[in-house]
Amino acid sequence: METFARPSVGAGAKTLPAVWYISPNVFAQEEERIFRSQWLCVGREESLPRAGDFFTVERAGESLIVTRDAGGTVHAFYNVCRHRGTRLCSEASGHFTGSIQCPYHAWTYALDGELKAARNMAEVSGFERAEYPLKEAAVALWEGFIFINLHVILSLSKDDTESFERDFAPLIGRFSRWNLANLQTARSISYELACNWKLVFLNYSECYHCPLVHPQLDKLSPSDSGHNDLSEGAFLGGYSELRERGTSLTTSGRSSREPLGSVGGDDLDRVYYYTIFPSLLLSLHPDYAMVHYCKPLAADRTEVTCAWLFDPGAMAKPDFDPADVVEFWDLTNRQDWHVNELTQQGLNSRAYSPGPYSNAEGLLSAFDRHYLAIVGA
């Protein structure tokens, strides 16, 4: 049974020193200890409806091809030919017609990564095609999301895969009533922020700033209504309440859409917000879900793609229009990005020193603890 508590912070808890947000050396350390070793969300299964459909992603200096093979299995192949290292695919997305072929010397791979053809190699003594499949990152599927782990490079053996089920145990089954796995993306917007990726996570985890920064949000959901059920570790968050029953976080404050899945009772008047370290922010509303995919670019630059997910039945109706949701949150996002960038600017000042967290920022202190444990500080 889920238990919720109001946010709190321990005595003496303070923000981190500036170096953790502005140093290129720290960012390089994060790439190695976090983004090349933790599970990263890279998209949704709905992007791969057919065998051969693919999209490419860049994470921690690596390019990967995410695709589905003929048996339905999702793979994340390193975008590197096993012959001389040529990048196999330059397109952002598309469809492979049965195979993946290198544009340089036409080495050709099946959709499961097996090397099927290597021109002029048959007469090379000792060459075995079976020894040169595409290398791939570990893949896990959860609630319709695709996660990859760059720590594991699979080629001949798949025995070294990490246990996603163990790592994600606190989340497995937790959100089943929203029927997330079957939702579809109606709209998405990508933003490039002039700030460190951690500021995005920290900002998302508190509403101390909401009355000043988000007046339209505070009008519909009180900033002091937060209760958390995950308050330590890689996954943090809980719910905020809506001011009035039957309202929704939209431009009008209302929605004619039916609740998702089996959402009912108190959940009809709550919005749940969770950070999924280190790549995903998940917002669960009665009638839609919102996700932020976070991609660090540099110590002071972050790409965030916000996507809005709805029930396919609602999307099939001729009068379906997500604009009331998209416009509300696009405004809210841009308000957040502005103050995040102001914070990044302040962190670059020699006048900055760690400041005390308030009791409305307990999750931020928890995020800092988990982050420091991962980077080994």
C-alpha positions, -999 to 999 in steps of 0.1 A, spaced: 0 0 0 13 34 -9 20 58 20 23 95 14 40 122 35 44 159 33 78 171 20 105 177 46 142 184 47 168 175 72 185 201 94 215 217 77 206 205 42 220 228 15 223 231 -22 254 216 -39 286 237 -46 286 253 -80 313 230 -94 287 202 -97 268 224 -122 294 243 -142 325 221 -145 332 203 -178 353 178 -158 323 170 -136 302 166 -167 327 141 -182 326 122 -149 288 121 -151 289 107 -186 311 78 -174 295 71 -140 258 80 -148 250 81 -185 271 51 -195 260 30 -166 224 38 -157 192 29 -175 183 58 -199 148 63 -214 151 70 -251 115 69 -263 83 48 -267 76 15 -283 49 31 -304 77 46 -325 85 11 -337 51 -4 -348 66 -27 -375 97 -48 -378 124 -27 -394 111 6 -381 139 25 -364 150 57 -348 185 69 -338 196 84 -305 227 101 -292 236 94 -256 269 100 -237 289 103 -269 274 72 -285 250 69 -315 226 40 -314 200 26 -337 168 15 -319 148 -9 -340 125 -39 -339 134 -72 -354 112 -97 -373 103 -115 -340 92 -83 -323 123 -78 -301 135 -43 -297 173 -37 -300 196 -8 -295 225 -13 -318 257 7 -317 257 27 -349 290 12 -359 299 -12 -387 320 -42 -375 342 -39 -406 360 -5 -403 337 14 -379 317 34 -404 285 49 -391 257 28 -405 227 51 -403 225 89 -405 187 93 -406 168 103 -374 141 77 -381 128 55 -409 124 19 -420 148 -9 -428 137 -32 -455 147 -65 -439 183 -56 -432 208 -29 -421 236 -22 -447 268 -3 -442 270 26 -468 308 21 -472 315 -16 -481 280 -30 -479 284 -53 -450 248 -63 -443 232 -72 -410 199 -88 -402 174 -69 -380 186 -90 -350 222 -78 -356 235 -109 -372 261 -103 -400 245 -118 -431 268 -107 -459 304 -94 -460 316 -88 -496 349 -104 -506 354 -119 -471 347 -156 -479 382 -162 -490 398 -146 -460 414 -173 -438 398 -176 -404 370 -152 -410 337 -162 -395 306 -141 -400 291 -153 -367 319 -135 -349 308 -101 -361 273 -92 -352 264 -57 -344 272 -47 -309 242 -35 -288 233 -19 -256 210 -37 -231 173 -29 -237 144 -30 -212 107 -22 -219 85 -7 -192 50 8 -195 56 14 -232 89 32 -227 122 20 -241 152 21 -218 188 13 -227 220 7 -207 253 15 -223 273 -2 -196 265 -35 -212 278 -41 -247 263 -72 -261 278 -91 -290 286 -128 -287 272 -132 -251 241 -118 -235 249 -132 -200 260 -98 -186 228 -79 -189 218 -60 -157 185 -66 -141 161 -39 -150 135 -55 -129 157 -52 -98 167 -17 -104 131 -6 -112 114 -27 -85 98 4 -68 81 13 -101 70 -21 -114 32 -21 -114 29 12 -95 12 31 -124 -9 3 -138 -42 21 -133 -31 48 -159 -27 21 -186 5 38 -197 17 11 -219 -11 16 -243 -11 54 -245 0 72 -276 19 104 -281 -2 132 -296 23 160 -296 59 167 -286 81 198 -283 119 199 -280 137 226 -261 174 234 -257 181 249 -223 212 269 -213 215 251 -179 227 219 -163 205 189 -165 203 185 -127 186 219 -124 157 205 -146 153 176 -122 155 198 -91 131 224 -104 105 196 -113 107 182 -78 94 213 -59 65 237 -62 80 263 -38 85 284 -69 50 279 -83 31 309 -70 57 333 -84 67 314 -116 35 296 -126 5 317 -116 -18 298 -140 -7 265 -125 -10 277 -89 -46 289 -97 -56 252 -105 -33 233 -81 -21 247 -47 17 248 -44 15 235 -8 -6 204 -15 23 180 -22 26 145 -7 54 121 -15 54 84 -16 89 80 -31 114 101 -11 148 83 -14 168 68 -41 166 69 -79 128 75 -81 113 105 -63 79 121 -62 42 120 -52 11 139 -59 -3 174 -58 -40 181 -55 -63 201 -78 -81 230 -61 -115 220 -73 -130 186 -80 -134 177 -117 -109 202 -129 -78 195 -151 -45 212 -158 -55 227 -191 -58 262 -205 -95 262 -195 -91 243 -163 -115 217 -176 -114 186 -197 -141 166 -216 -118 136 -219 -125 104 -200 -101 93 -172 -73 71 -183 -74 33 -177 -90 26 -143 -81 60 -127 -108 68 -102 -115 80 -66 -90 105 -52 -68 101 -83 -94 121 -103 -84 152 -83 -46 146 -82 -16 149 -104 14 127 -98 49 138 -105 79 116 -105 116 119 -114 131 88 -129 169 92 -125 186 102 -147 166 107 -179 129 109 -174 102 131 -157 68 115 -156 35 134 -149 3 114 -145 -30 133 -148 -65 119 -147 -70 122 -184 -35 123 -199 2 117 -192 31 140 -198 68 130 -200 100 150 -203 129 131 -219 161 148 -206 194 146 -226 224 164 -212 245 181 -239 272 198 -218 277 211 -183 255 241 -192 233 228 -219 204 203 -218 179 191 -244 144 184 -231 117 169 -252 82 171 -237 56 147 -250 19 144 -242 2 110 -242 -35 102 -245 -58 72 -247 -59 60 -283 -97 59 -282 -98 96 -273 -73 104 -300 -95 86 -326 -124 109 -320 -129 135 -348 -130 163 -323 -98 153 -304 -75 183 -299 -47 183 -274 -40 220 -277 -56 228 -243 -30 206 -226 0 214 -249 -4 252 -246 -8 250 -208 24 230 -204 44 247 -231 39 280 -212 47 263 -179 78 246 -194 91 279 -208 86 296 -174 107 268 -158 134 270 -184 137 307 -178 144 304 -141 166 273 -146 188 294 -169 188 323 -144 200 298 -118 228 286 -141 239 321 -146 240 327 -108 260 295 -102 288 309 -124 293 338 -100 320 337 -74 294 352 -50 274 319 -50 277 296 -21 254 267 -11 221 279 4 197 261 27 169 240 14 134 247 27 109 221 40 93 224 5 125 211 -10 129 177 7 131 158 -26 159 181 -38 180 171 -9 172 134 -16 182 139 -53 215 154 -42 222 124 -19 215 98 -46 234 118 -72 265 121 -50 264 84 -42 263 75 -79 292 97 -89 312 85 -58 316 119 -41 
